[in-house]
Amino acid sequence: MRLIVTLSDSQEQELQDLVIHHPKAYIREKAAAILKIAQGQSGVDVAQNGLLRKRRKNTVYDWVHRYQAEGISGLLVKKGRGLKPSFFP
């Protein structure tokens, strides 16, 4: 089943601005993926061919679902993610 994303004009403009101007590359990539899916491309196609590097389709779908649930803040990496330091000075 194909994922359908419907964006308002303001949401589309906001995502386009992120793709062009955001300082973080991962935000630009996620915004571009959401725009491509909203324009009718399949999530599989976007994951395999539509980004700078290949991604798993579930990764792209997760980005879309988080954007739909939380908006732009859903595209940000949450605090506390990643490898924790093993040595504390």
Residue pairs with C-beta under 8 A, 6 or more apart in sequence:
2 42
2 43
3 37
3 42
3 43
3 61
3 64
5 34
5 37
5 38
5 64
5 68
6 38
7 15
7 34
7 35
7 38
12 35
12 38
14 72
15 31
15 34
15 35
16 31
16 35
18 27
18 28
18 31
18 72
18 75
19 28
19 31
19 32
19 35
20 28
22 28
22 31
26 77
27 75
27 76
29 51
29 52
30 63
30 67
30 75
31 75
32 50
32 51
33 46
33 47
33 50
33 51
33 55
33 60
33 63
33 64
34 63
34 64
34 67
36 46
36 50
37 43
37 46
37 60
37 64
41 50
43 57
43 60
43 61
43 64
44 57
46 60
47 54
47 55
47 56
47 57
47 59
47 60
48 54
48 57
63 75
66 74
66 75
67 74
67 75
68 74
